[in-house]
Amino acid sequence: MSGTKTGAPDLLEQGTHVFTGTIRVWGSDYAELLTDSGVTIQLVTRGLRPLRDGERVTVVTRRYRPLYQVEEIN
């Protein structure tokens, strides 16, 4: 992982991951997505518009161990 100018490590991995599935839980800072393959992905949602539980979405994420930071919602 690369560091910033302050020397702090970059907590987000390089590259993105795309998941499609159904929102199980959506809070102001945290969500769970049940993917089409049956895996539950934990998401960081801080600053994003709220979504309804049960809503079907595709998300573009960056891995933020052990969570995924949402970069885009379609």
C-alpha angles and dihedrals in degrees: 000000000000124000129229125236088274091056093247113140120251103247094195117082119231118262131028137264125211121211131180122197148095127307109243098179131001121190133166093268106013141039140175122221121196103211125216088253091058098254120131112225121198113221135196106226103172110149096010127120112263120258128204120256107255094029115139114231145160114223131193109211144175118219113254103177117279092355134054120237110221111235099172139003123206 
